[in-house]
Amino acid sequence: MQVAFDDYVWAAGVATELVNTTTEVWRGDDHLPDLAALVAFTDLHGDGAGALSELARRARGLHAVHALRTTVRDLIDHPDRDHLITGATTLTSPAQGTTLIPDPGHENRTRWAAPLRDGATIADALSLICGIGILGVVHTLGEQRFRPCGAPTCRGAFIDTTRPGRRRYCMPGLCGNRINVANHRARQAATRIDSE
């Protein structure tokens, strides 16, 4: 498995999704409680080639993945540039150097990638992905893109890779919708009070 440096948006998305599987985000429910959940996570957020899912299927335990998501959450929660660079560089340690790989979108072009060392685990693969995602965002978009969720009842966090950089919620489809529904109900209640 290899992670291309210019795939940092995908990699940052995987990091965001990983940190938001914790019990603190889901009010007591861990969304990575067992191997089956880890396999489902990698199927949903994988590399497209199935290499990540294959590593997850061979996993023996979740302890290292749970420790990794705590480490990544710490980086997102403390977006100091030096802290992010040092921490993310450590996360890329499972890489076996760097190499050029063919660019699937452009014939006769290559791009830089970090191949995973032989014998690597799913935790190593996720660590490399998260590290490249964080480094890519710091380098390209800046450390201000690491944020807590804007929903008042959510404990999630995210890495904003949107073009305008105005993302507010860790899970826009969930947290954003909750805020919209709450605002709608408040407006309805105010309208009812005004009409009485």
C-alpha positions as CSV (number, residue, x, y, z in Angstrom):
1,M,0.0,0.0,0.0
2,Q,1.2,3.5,-0.9
3,V,-0.2,6.9,0.1
4,A,0.4,9.7,-2.4
5,F,1.3,13.1,-1.0
6,D,-1.2,14.9,-3.1
7,D,-4.0,12.7,-1.7
8,Y,-3.9,14.7,1.5
9,V,-7.6,15.8,1.3
10,W,-8.7,12.1,1.3
11,A,-6.1,11.3,4.0
12,A,-7.3,14.2,6.2
13,G,-10.9,13.0,5.7
14,V,-9.9,9.6,7.0
15,A,-8.2,11.2,10.0
16,T,-11.4,13.2,10.7
17,E,-13.6,10.1,10.4
18,L,-11.3,8.1,12.6
19,V,-11.3,10.6,15.5
20,N,-15.0,10.9,15.3
21,T,-15.6,7.2,16.1
22,T,-15.0,7.7,19.8
23,T,-17.5,7.3,22.7
24,E,-17.2,11.0,23.5
25,V,-18.5,12.0,20.1
26,W,-21.3,9.3,20.0
27,R,-22.4,9.8,23.7
28,G,-21.2,6.4,24.9
29,D,-21.1,4.3,21.8
30,D,-17.7,3.5,20.3
31,H,-18.1,3.2,16.5
32,L,-14.9,1.0,16.3
33,P,-15.8,-1.5,19.0
34,D,-14.5,-4.6,17.2
35,L,-12.8,-6.0,14.1
36,A,-16.0,-6.0,12.1
37,A,-16.5,-2.3,12.7
38,L,-12.9,-1.6,11.7
39,V,-13.3,-3.6,8.5
40,A,-16.5,-1.6,7.7
41,F,-14.6,1.6,8.4
42,T,-11.8,0.7,6.0
43,D,-14.3,-0.4,3.4
44,L,-16.1,2.9,3.6
45,H,-13.0,5.2,3.8
46,G,-10.4,3.0,2.1
47,D,-7.9,3.7,-0.6
48,G,-10.0,2.4,-3.5
49,A,-7.7,-0.5,-4.2
50,G,-8.8,-2.5,-1.2
51,A,-5.4,-2.6,0.5
52,L,-6.6,-0.9,3.6
53,S,-9.5,-3.2,4.0
54,E,-7.3,-6.2,3.5
55,L,-5.0,-5.1,6.3
56,A,-8.1,-4.5,8.5
57,R,-9.3,-8.1,7.8
58,R,-5.9,-9.4,9.1
59,A,-5.9,-7.3,12.2
60,R,-5.5,-9.0,15.6
61,G,-6.7,-6.2,17.9
62,L,-7.9,-2.7,18.1
63,H,-5.8,-1.4,20.8
64,A,-3.2,0.2,18.5
65,V,-6.0,1.8,16.3
66,H,-7.7,3.2,19.4
67,A,-4.4,4.6,20.6
68,L,-3.8,6.1,17.2
69,R,-7.2,7.9,17.1
70,T,-6.3,9.4,20.6
71,T,-3.0,10.7,19.2
72,V,-4.7,12.2,16.1
73,R,-7.4,13.8,18.2
74,D,-4.7,15.4,20.3
75,L,-3.1,16.9,17.2
76,I,-6.5,18.3,15.9
77,D,-7.3,19.7,19.4
78,H,-4.0,21.5,19.7
79,P,-3.4,23.0,16.2
80,D,0.0,24.7,16.9
81,R,2.0,24.4,13.7
82,D,5.1,22.9,15.3
83,H,3.0,20.5,17.3
84,L,1.1,19.4,14.2
85,I,4.3,19.0,12.1
86,T,6.2,17.0,14.8
87,G,3.2,14.8,15.6
88,A,2.3,14.1,12.0
89,T,5.9,13.4,11.1
90,T,5.9,10.8,13.8
91,L,2.7,9.3,12.4
92,T,4.4,8.8,9.0
93,S,7.1,6.6,10.6
94,P,5.5,3.4,9.1
95,A,6.5,4.6,5.7
96,Q,9.4,2.9,3.8
97,G,10.8,6.1,2.4
98,T,9.3,7.9,-0.6
99,T,8.9,7.0,-4.2
100,L,7.4,8.1,-7.4
101,I,4.3,6.3,-8.6
102,P,2.4,6.5,-11.9
103,D,-0.4,9.2,-11.8
104,P,-3.6,7.4,-12.8
105,G,-5.1,10.7,-14.0
106,H,-2.3,11.6,-16.3
107,E,-0.5,9.3,-18.7
108,N,3.3,9.6,-18.5
109,R,3.3,11.6,-15.3
110,T,4.3,10.5,-11.8
111,R,3.6,11.7,-8.2
112,W,5.3,11.3,-4.9
113,A,4.1,8.7,-2.5
114,A,5.1,6.9,0.7
115,P,4.9,3.1,0.5
116,L,4.0,1.2,3.7
117,R,6.8,-1.0,5.0
118,D,6.6,-4.7,4.7
119,G,4.7,-6.4,7.5
120,A,2.8,-3.2,8.4
121,T,-0.4,-3.4,10.4
122,I,-3.7,-1.6,9.9
123,A,-2.7,0.8,12.7
124,D,0.5,1.5,10.7
125,A,-1.5,2.1,7.5
126,L,-3.9,4.4,9.3
127,S,-1.0,6.2,11.0
128,L,0.7,6.9,7.7
129,I,-2.6,8.1,6.1
130,C,-3.4,10.4,9.0
131,G,0.2,11.8,9.1
132,I,0.1,12.6,5.4
133,G,-3.3,14.2,5.7
134,I,-2.2,16.4,8.6
135,L,1.1,17.4,7.0
136,G,-0.6,18.1,3.6
137,V,-3.2,20.3,5.3
138,V,-0.7,22.2,7.4
139,H,1.5,22.8,4.3
140,T,-1.3,23.7,1.8
141,L,-4.1,25.2,3.9
142,G,-2.6,26.1,7.3
143,E,-3.1,25.1,10.9
144,Q,-6.3,27.1,11.3
145,R,-8.1,24.3,9.4
146,F,-8.0,22.1,12.5
147,R,-11.2,22.7,14.5
148,P,-13.7,21.5,17.1
149,C,-17.3,20.9,15.9
150,G,-19.4,24.0,16.0
151,A,-22.5,22.2,17.3
152,P,-23.0,23.1,20.9
153,T,-23.8,19.5,22.0
154,C,-21.1,17.8,19.9
155,R,-17.6,16.8,21.1
156,G,-16.3,16.0,17.6
157,A,-13.4,17.6,15.7
158,F,-12.4,17.9,12.1
159,I,-9.8,18.9,9.6
160,D,-11.4,21.4,7.1
161,T,-10.2,20.7,3.6
162,T,-13.0,22.7,1.9
163,R,-12.0,25.3,-0.6
164,P,-13.4,28.3,1.2
165,G,-12.4,26.9,4.7
166,R,-15.7,27.7,6.3
167,R,-16.7,24.2,7.4
168,R,-18.4,24.3,10.9
169,Y,-19.3,20.8,11.8
170,C,-17.5,17.5,12.2
171,M,-20.3,15.7,10.5
172,P,-22.3,18.2,8.4
173,G,-25.0,15.7,7.6
174,L,-25.6,15.0,11.3
175,C,-24.5,18.0,13.4
176,G,-25.4,20.6,10.8
177,N,-28.9,19.0,10.4
178,R,-29.4,19.0,14.1
179,I,-28.6,22.7,14.3
180,N,-30.9,23.4,11.4
181,V,-33.8,21.5,12.9
182,A,-33.3,23.2,16.3
183,N,-33.3,26.6,14.6
184,H,-36.4,25.7,12.6
185,R,-38.3,24.6,15.7
186,A,-37.2,27.8,17.6
187,R,-38.5,30.0,14.7
188,Q,-41.8,28.0,14.7
189,A,-42.2,28.4,18.4
190,A,-41.4,32.2,18.2
191,T,-44.0,32.5,15.4
192,R,-46.6,30.7,17.5
193,I,-45.9,33.0,20.5
194,D,-46.1,36.1,18.3
195,S,-49.4,35.0,16.8
196,E,-51.1,34.4,20.2
